[in-house]
Amino acid sequence: MYHKFIQSRNVYLINLVALCFFLNAMVLLISCKSSSAEHYGFITKLGSDTIAVESVTRQGNTVTSDEVDRFPRVRVRHTVINLNPDGSIQHLVMDIHTPSEPINQRERKVTVDVTANKVHLSKTDSTGILNRDFATGGDIVEAHVPQMYSLYDLYFAAALKHAVALKSAIGTAVQVRQFYIDREFDQFPLGRGHVTPLGDNKVHITHDWLSGTGEATMDSNYHMLSYSGNRTTYKVEVNRLSSLPDIKNIADHFEAVEAKTGNVKLLSVRDTIRAQIGSASFAVDYGRPLMRGRKLLGDVLPYDHVWRTGANAATQFTISAPIKLAGMQVPAATYTLWTVPHAAAVDLIVNKQTGQWGTEYNGSLNLGIAKMTSEALTSPVEAFTISIIPVDAKHGTLIMEWGFFRWTAPIEVQ
């Protein structure tokens, strides 16, 4: 009887152990399933030029990214980010390879820890270690790299979740603080950004290093599907990729091209032209954006909106003698030139404010507005070009060309 009892107990224990193993396996299976990895990427284009490509894996609150961008120099990045439950950054480690840097600065590691009230950054290369601490004020904290859009993806998601938690109304902006990783910006304190949910899966973003407003399309799971910088000075278009791109091969290609031809022509080159008509001297200082296969009139340059007539800082126009420009009396001085393209015409604006950024147009300081002559070109002009062509000792022509348009205005020295 006793032996039967022992035998029954052993069978019970064996079955109990087996059941425990089964339950543990089920828990593990469910856990693995609930935290299954997401694989995706982003591609960033400026017109016909590819500016950045990224491969991302996310498992739970850990995001791992391999990315290459050329803005304008090539940088290859490997990043691991640990997120808080609300989507804000808790810990970040980024290894950066910059082949065009001096040899002792080509490899760089950035480590970031974020607590409730502080961001601690540690940036290391062979020249030493740079440590910085910034107060957050308890705000959501995200990272900023100009063309790394997995960071924008996290930025939007954290802000939207915050808005939902607070039951904020559509159109109410959520403030986000951002720290800077690249060497050009790492001396600056935390920036401020604002993400505004618009409804219909659209969100807007503005921040300290973005001139204008970016717009993204999200899905119901807070994934960024696309981003447009058309209303900013970074007129990029970004799309989410459902498969992982081969970052190594793309990075090798970018590096080879950079080594052979130099940095990608990403930022608009600043140029100055000088001309002489009789006794009057002229100088124009302006930015020269590239066409890059884009549609310009009505798209990059929206109709009926003031354009800086170039890129970056406002276009400076200096004359040593009074002139008539497109019929406007213009005394000797320095001005800024602006234009307003229309579907069938273009306006030229001479403005008395100088030295400002190209987004700081003040119409109350206009000296005058006049029509320019517009004509179509049969062959495109890749870089925006301003020129002044003398005709005789008193007359000349101001010419602006880009893509398939040419705008002209007569000059008469008084």
VMD Tcl script that draws the C-alpha trace (Angstrom):
set ca {
  {0.00 0.00 0.00}
  {2.83 2.31 0.97}
  {4.68 1.61 -2.29}
  {1.54 2.42 -4.27}
  {1.27 5.71 -2.41}
  {4.92 6.59 -3.18}
  {4.42 5.62 -6.81}
  {1.28 7.79 -7.12}
  {3.04 10.69 -5.44}
  {5.99 10.42 -7.85}
  {3.68 10.35 -10.84}
  {1.92 13.43 -9.46}
  {5.22 15.26 -8.95}
  {6.42 14.34 -12.44}
  {3.15 15.60 -13.92}
  {3.40 18.76 -11.82}
  {6.93 19.43 -13.03}
  {5.87 18.81 -16.61}
  {2.96 21.20 -16.16}
  {5.33 23.86 -14.79}
  {7.63 23.43 -17.76}
  {4.64 23.73 -20.10}
  {3.34 26.87 -18.38}
  {6.80 28.47 -18.41}
  {7.16 27.68 -22.10}
  {3.76 29.22 -22.82}
  {4.66 32.36 -20.84}
  {7.94 32.62 -22.75}
  {6.16 32.08 -26.06}
  {3.56 34.73 -25.25}
  {6.27 37.11 -24.05}
  {8.32 36.62 -27.23}
  {5.24 37.11 -29.35}
  {4.23 40.28 -27.52}
  {7.70 41.75 -27.98}
  {8.35 40.48 -31.49}
  {10.74 42.66 -33.41}
  {9.61 45.29 -35.90}
  {11.85 45.81 -38.93}
  {11.59 48.96 -41.03}
  {13.64 51.78 -42.48}
  {13.56 55.30 -43.91}
  {14.82 56.87 -47.11}
  {15.33 60.63 -47.38}
  {15.50 62.39 -50.74}
  {16.13 65.95 -51.78}
  {14.70 66.07 -55.27}
  {16.47 63.27 -57.15}
  {19.33 63.01 -54.61}
  {19.27 60.40 -51.84}
  {20.45 62.13 -48.66}
  {19.98 59.45 -45.99}
  {19.02 55.79 -45.65}
  {18.26 53.96 -42.42}
  {17.65 50.40 -41.24}
  {15.79 50.03 -37.93}
  {14.85 47.16 -35.64}
  {12.59 47.74 -32.66}
  {11.89 45.17 -29.97}
  {9.82 46.42 -27.09}
  {11.38 49.64 -25.86}
  {14.75 49.04 -27.55}
  {15.42 50.65 -30.93}
  {18.52 49.73 -32.94}
  {19.41 51.76 -36.00}
  {22.07 51.57 -38.70}
  {22.06 54.73 -40.79}
  {24.11 56.67 -43.31}
  {23.54 60.28 -44.28}
  {25.43 62.93 -46.23}
  {24.52 66.32 -44.90}
  {26.76 67.33 -46.57}
  {29.58 65.07 -45.35}
  {29.06 61.32 -45.06}
  {28.35 59.97 -41.60}
  {27.67 56.32 -40.74}
  {25.85 55.73 -37.48}
  {25.06 52.72 -35.29}
  {22.61 53.62 -32.53}
  {20.92 51.76 -29.69}
  {18.15 53.59 -27.83}
  {16.27 52.49 -24.71}
  {12.92 54.21 -24.31}
  {10.78 55.01 -21.30}
  {7.19 53.66 -21.34}
  {5.97 57.07 -22.59}
  {8.31 56.87 -25.61}
  {10.86 59.41 -24.40}
  {14.55 58.53 -24.43}
  {16.06 56.94 -21.34}
  {19.47 55.89 -22.68}
  {21.19 56.30 -26.06}
  {24.52 55.10 -27.43}
  {25.59 56.20 -30.92}
  {28.81 55.25 -32.69}
  {29.60 57.68 -35.53}
  {32.08 57.16 -38.37}
  {32.90 60.31 -40.37}
  {35.48 59.44 -43.07}
  {36.18 63.06 -44.06}
  {37.08 64.19 -40.52}
  {40.70 64.42 -39.33}
  {41.89 60.90 -38.59}
  {41.76 61.38 -34.82}
  {38.10 62.45 -34.97}
  {36.68 59.96 -37.47}
  {35.36 57.60 -34.81}
  {33.12 59.06 -32.15}
  {30.88 57.66 -29.44}
  {27.99 59.57 -27.93}
  {26.34 58.27 -24.75}
  {23.25 59.93 -23.31}
  {21.35 59.29 -20.09}
  {18.08 61.06 -19.40}
  {16.50 61.27 -15.96}
  {13.38 63.13 -14.87}
  {15.14 66.49 -14.75}
  {18.52 66.12 -16.45}
  {20.23 65.05 -19.67}
  {23.83 63.85 -19.34}
  {25.82 63.62 -22.59}
  {29.27 62.08 -22.95}
  {31.01 62.43 -26.33}
  {34.27 60.57 -26.87}
  {36.85 60.50 -29.65}
  {40.65 60.23 -29.63}
  {40.93 63.91 -28.73}
  {39.25 63.30 -25.39}
  {35.90 63.18 -23.61}
  {33.32 65.96 -23.57}
  {30.69 65.81 -20.81}
  {27.66 68.06 -20.64}
  {24.61 68.26 -18.38}
  {21.35 70.04 -19.21}
  {18.20 70.59 -17.16}
  {15.02 69.29 -18.83}
  {12.35 70.92 -16.68}
  {10.55 67.57 -16.68}
  {9.64 67.78 -20.40}
  {9.70 64.96 -22.95}
  {13.27 64.58 -24.25}
  {14.27 63.35 -27.71}
  {17.43 63.39 -29.85}
  {18.08 65.50 -32.93}
  {20.17 64.60 -35.96}
  {19.15 66.65 -39.04}
  {18.46 63.77 -41.45}
  {17.94 60.77 -39.13}
  {14.20 60.21 -39.34}
  {13.89 57.28 -36.94}
  {14.49 60.00 -34.33}
  {11.65 62.07 -35.80}
  {9.53 58.90 -35.68}
  {10.19 58.63 -31.92}
  {9.73 62.38 -31.50}
  {6.25 62.28 -33.05}
  {5.17 59.10 -31.26}
  {6.14 60.36 -27.79}
  {4.37 63.69 -28.35}
  {1.20 62.05 -29.69}
  {1.03 59.59 -26.78}
  {1.47 62.50 -24.40}
  {-1.36 64.39 -26.12}
  {-3.64 61.34 -25.87}
  {-2.80 60.85 -22.18}
  {-3.70 64.48 -21.47}
  {-6.77 64.30 -23.72}
  {-5.47 67.38 -25.55}
  {-7.58 68.88 -28.29}
  {-6.61 68.56 -31.93}
  {-4.38 71.49 -32.79}
  {-2.81 71.72 -29.33}
  {1.00 71.69 -29.50}
  {3.08 69.39 -27.29}
  {6.47 70.73 -26.24}
  {9.50 68.45 -26.62}
  {13.11 69.20 -25.61}
  {15.88 67.99 -27.90}
  {19.59 67.40 -27.45}
  {22.10 67.61 -30.28}
  {24.54 64.88 -31.26}
  {26.63 66.10 -34.18}
  {29.78 68.10 -33.48}
  {28.47 71.23 -35.19}
  {25.70 71.62 -32.61}
  {26.91 69.92 -29.44}
  {27.86 73.19 -27.73}
  {24.22 74.26 -27.66}
  {21.82 73.61 -24.74}
  {18.59 71.68 -25.15}
  {16.38 73.01 -27.92}
  {12.63 73.34 -27.92}
  {10.30 71.73 -30.40}
  {6.54 71.55 -30.76}
  {4.53 68.72 -32.26}
  {0.95 69.59 -33.19}
  {-1.60 66.83 -33.95}
  {-3.87 67.95 -36.80}
  {-6.27 65.02 -37.15}
  {-6.52 62.70 -40.16}
  {-3.16 61.18 -39.11}
  {-1.30 64.42 -39.85}
  {1.10 66.18 -37.48}
  {3.21 69.32 -37.74}
  {6.61 69.91 -36.19}
  {8.56 73.09 -35.52}
  {11.80 73.36 -33.57}
  {14.79 75.61 -33.01}
  {16.85 74.18 -35.87}
  {14.05 73.95 -38.41}
  {13.19 77.04 -40.41}
  {9.55 76.49 -41.28}
  {7.07 73.71 -40.47}
  {7.50 70.02 -41.26}
  {4.52 67.74 -41.81}
  {4.29 63.99 -41.20}
  {1.70 61.32 -41.89}
  {1.29 58.75 -39.08}
  {-0.64 55.52 -38.72}
  {-2.82 54.47 -35.78}
  {0.17 52.78 -34.08}
  {2.16 56.03 -33.98}
  {4.42 55.00 -36.86}
  {5.64 57.76 -39.16}
  {4.78 56.75 -42.72}
  {6.10 59.84 -44.50}
  {7.49 63.29 -43.83}
  {7.65 66.41 -45.99}
  {9.96 69.36 -45.47}
  {8.45 71.28 -48.35}
  {7.45 74.13 -46.01}
  {10.95 74.31 -44.48}
  {14.41 75.19 -45.74}
  {15.21 71.43 -45.72}
  {12.91 70.51 -48.59}
  {13.33 66.77 -48.16}
  {10.80 64.00 -48.71}
  {10.99 60.98 -46.39}
  {9.27 57.61 -46.75}
  {9.08 54.59 -44.46}
  {10.50 51.34 -45.85}
  {8.95 47.98 -45.04}
  {12.18 46.07 -45.73}
  {15.68 46.67 -44.36}
  {18.05 48.43 -46.77}
  {21.68 47.29 -47.12}
  {23.28 50.14 -45.19}
  {26.85 48.84 -45.51}
  {26.82 48.80 -49.31}
  {25.09 52.19 -49.46}
  {27.58 53.68 -46.98}
  {30.53 52.23 -48.94}
  {29.15 53.84 -52.10}
  {28.59 57.22 -50.41}
  {32.12 57.13 -48.97}
  {33.66 56.25 -52.35}
  {31.80 59.07 -54.09}
  {32.81 61.53 -51.36}
  {36.46 60.48 -51.57}
  {36.41 60.98 -55.34}
  {34.30 64.13 -55.79}
  {33.95 65.71 -52.33}
  {30.85 66.30 -50.20}
  {27.42 65.98 -51.76}
  {26.09 69.31 -52.99}
  {23.47 69.48 -50.31}
  {23.62 72.94 -48.82}
  {23.03 75.85 -51.13}
  {26.29 77.51 -52.08}
  {26.62 81.21 -51.24}
  {27.77 83.28 -54.20}
  {28.48 86.93 -54.99}
  {28.25 88.59 -58.37}
  {29.63 92.00 -59.29}
  {28.85 94.13 -62.32}
  {29.44 97.62 -63.69}
  {27.04 99.70 -65.79}
  {28.68 102.99 -66.64}
  {29.74 104.62 -63.37}
  {27.42 102.45 -61.23}
  {28.71 99.30 -59.54}
  {26.45 96.42 -58.46}
  {26.90 93.50 -56.05}
  {24.48 90.65 -55.31}
  {25.13 88.19 -52.46}
  {22.76 85.19 -52.54}
  {22.27 81.47 -51.95}
  {22.14 79.10 -54.94}
  {19.79 76.14 -54.39}
  {19.88 73.25 -56.87}
  {17.00 71.98 -58.99}
  {17.66 68.27 -58.26}
  {14.96 67.11 -60.65}
  {12.18 68.88 -58.78}
  {9.22 70.83 -60.07}
  {9.95 74.41 -59.05}
  {7.15 76.82 -59.92}
  {3.97 75.98 -58.06}
  {5.72 73.38 -55.91}
  {9.14 74.19 -54.41}
  {8.21 77.83 -55.07}
  {4.49 78.06 -54.25}
  {2.49 80.55 -56.29}
  {1.47 83.81 -54.62}
  {3.99 83.44 -51.76}
  {7.03 85.63 -51.10}
  {10.27 83.80 -51.95}
  {13.67 84.75 -50.55}
  {15.00 84.60 -54.14}
  {17.73 82.14 -53.30}
  {18.43 80.15 -50.15}
  {19.37 80.63 -46.52}
  {20.09 84.33 -45.74}
  {18.10 86.93 -47.66}
  {19.53 88.04 -51.01}
  {21.56 91.26 -50.59}
  {21.57 93.83 -53.43}
  {24.04 96.74 -53.27}
  {24.27 99.65 -55.73}
  {26.68 102.60 -55.71}
  {24.42 105.01 -57.67}
  {20.67 105.60 -57.98}
  {18.94 103.48 -60.61}
  {15.58 102.56 -62.00}
  {14.94 98.83 -61.52}
  {11.86 97.49 -63.34}
  {10.63 101.09 -63.28}
  {11.18 101.57 -59.52}
  {13.35 104.44 -58.31}
  {16.08 102.86 -56.15}
  {18.59 105.16 -54.36}
  {22.21 104.07 -53.87}
  {22.28 101.72 -50.83}
  {22.04 98.04 -49.84}
  {18.67 96.27 -50.04}
  {17.25 92.76 -50.08}
  {15.53 91.30 -53.15}
  {12.42 89.13 -52.91}
  {10.08 87.71 -55.54}
  {6.51 86.47 -55.67}
  {5.87 83.95 -58.48}
  {2.34 83.75 -59.85}
  {0.85 81.33 -62.36}
  {1.27 83.84 -65.20}
  {3.61 86.53 -63.81}
  {6.24 87.36 -61.20}
  {6.69 90.34 -58.86}
  {10.06 91.79 -57.83}
  {10.28 93.33 -54.35}
  {13.02 95.69 -53.20}
  {13.11 95.78 -49.40}
  {15.05 98.20 -47.17}
  {15.80 95.65 -44.42}
  {19.22 93.97 -44.73}
  {21.25 91.25 -43.03}
  {18.25 89.09 -42.11}
  {17.58 85.39 -42.64}
  {15.48 84.54 -45.66}
  {12.40 83.69 -43.57}
  {12.30 87.16 -41.99}
  {10.51 89.14 -44.68}
  {8.97 92.40 -43.43}
  {6.63 93.86 -46.02}
  {6.30 97.15 -44.12}
  {9.90 97.92 -45.15}
  {9.34 97.49 -48.88}
  {10.82 100.19 -51.07}
  {8.70 99.05 -53.99}
  {7.14 96.20 -55.99}
  {7.23 95.83 -59.77}
  {6.61 93.23 -62.46}
  {9.41 91.20 -64.01}
  {9.29 89.64 -67.46}
  {8.98 85.86 -67.33}
  {9.94 83.38 -70.04}
  {10.37 79.61 -70.27}
  {13.70 77.92 -70.95}
  {14.09 74.87 -73.15}
  {17.10 73.56 -71.18}
  {17.06 73.62 -67.37}
  {19.45 75.64 -65.21}
  {20.49 73.39 -62.31}
  {21.70 76.06 -59.83}
  {19.68 79.20 -59.21}
  {21.60 81.99 -60.93}
  {21.40 85.79 -60.69}
  {23.28 87.91 -63.20}
  {23.48 91.57 -64.24}
  {24.25 92.13 -67.93}
  {25.30 95.61 -69.13}
  {23.73 96.81 -72.40}
  {25.40 100.22 -72.65}
  {26.77 102.91 -70.31}
  {23.32 103.55 -68.79}
  {21.31 100.38 -69.27}
  {21.45 96.74 -68.30}
  {19.33 93.77 -67.30}
  {18.83 91.91 -64.01}
  {18.37 88.18 -64.81}
  {17.22 85.34 -62.54}
  {17.28 81.77 -63.89}
  {16.46 78.42 -62.35}
  {15.04 75.20 -63.74}
  {12.93 76.12 -66.73}
  {12.26 79.79 -65.94}
  {14.04 83.08 -66.64}
  {12.90 86.32 -65.00}
  {14.28 89.67 -66.18}
  {14.00 93.32 -65.18}
  {15.49 96.39 -66.91}
  {18.09 98.54 -65.15}
  {18.65 102.21 -65.91}
  {21.41 104.20 -64.21}
  {20.15 107.68 -63.20}
}
mol new
graphics top color blue
foreach p $ca { graphics top sphere $p radius 0.5 }
foreach p [lrange $ca 0 end-1] q [lrange $ca 1 end] { graphics top cylinder $p $q radius 0.2 }
display resetview
